[in-house]
Amino acid sequence: MENRNKKVIIGIVAKHINNNQSKINSLIRDEVKQAIFDNGGIAIGILSPNEEILYAGNDWKDYEGKIRKEEIIDELNLCDGVILQGGITCEAYESWIAKYCYDNNIPILGICAGQNAIARGLGGTTFKISNPEKHDKSFDEYVHSIKIDKESKFYSITQKEEIMVNSRHKNSIEECPRLNKVAFCEDGYADVIEDPNKDFYIGVRFHPESLYKKDENMNNIFKAFLEICKN
């Protein structure tokens, strides 16, 4: 690990997607991995060693005994930081990884469904929003603004009290023990959660990977994440 020219290695936790084919495949989104490479890091996949796909929401602990933890830890040991991706579903191993990273102070960035996994990993819950037609709209365009707590770690990244974000989701954070809700949209949904005492333990509701090439605020999220991972 010492002779890799100080390149930061980020593990992107794979999700599963069924494209109505006979086989289900692991998925790493190109925009997520590209944001890492374009900011000077190395992206690798964190794959579930389970053959069975353990889809889970707030009840992920029901499947904890089935998760092949030792092999996942071996994968995580290759990484300086971890990203939990967005997607329609969450799997039990995602929330378990979120808790493991919390317990071992491994920097982690959760995106959309990855924000859900971060909250659930620490005993939190999510709920279906009442107006998905407003928030399940676009990866590539701005949808609404969010207001940011000036005392938050996230504010130290953006240096702005309000920014525009995209929005592509149907769920939001209800409870998130040990984490602070630090940025909100006008409907009161938590667009950013974080632990102020960790080096980098942040979940965002929006998709910075879809806007980082044209929006400095979005790219600064990845830059700050990689900088913490490097140190």
WOFENWO-V595200 format. One line per field, one symbol per residue. ss: DSSP state (H for helix, E for strand, - for the rest). phi: phi as a letter, one per 20 degrees, with the letter a starting at -180 (. if undefined). psi: psi as a letter, one per 20 degrees, with the letter a starting at -180 (. if undefined). Layout:
# WOFENWO-V595200
ss=???
phi=???
psi=???
This chain:
# WOFENWO-V595200
ss=--------EEEEE-EEE-------EEE--HHHHHHHHH---EEEEE--------E----HHHHHHH--HHHHHHHH----EEEE------EHHHHHHHHHHHH---EEEEE-HHHHHHHHH---EEEE---HHHHEEE-----EEEEE----HHHHHH---EEEE-EE--EEEEE----EEEEE-----EEEEE------EEEE---HHH-----HHHHHHHHHHHHHHH-
phi=.fddllffddeeffddcdeldfdddfccffffffffffdndddceddfffffedfbdfegffdgfefefffffgfffedeacddefqfccdgfffffgfffffdlegbcddlfffgfffffdneccbefecffedecbeecfdbecddffeeffffeelcebceceabbccbeedbgmcdecbcefenffebcadfeegbcccdfecffecffdcfgfffffffffffffe
psi=ihlkkkpppppooqrqpokkriqpqqppphhghhhggijjrpprpoqpiphppmpqdikhihjhiipngghghhghiiqirqpprrrhrqqhighggggghghjlppqppodhhgghgghhkjrrrqpqimhhhimgphiqqgrrqpppijqhhhhghkqiprqrrpmrirrpfqmqiqpoipqrhjjqoipqroiiqgonppqhanhhiihhiohgghhghggghgghh.
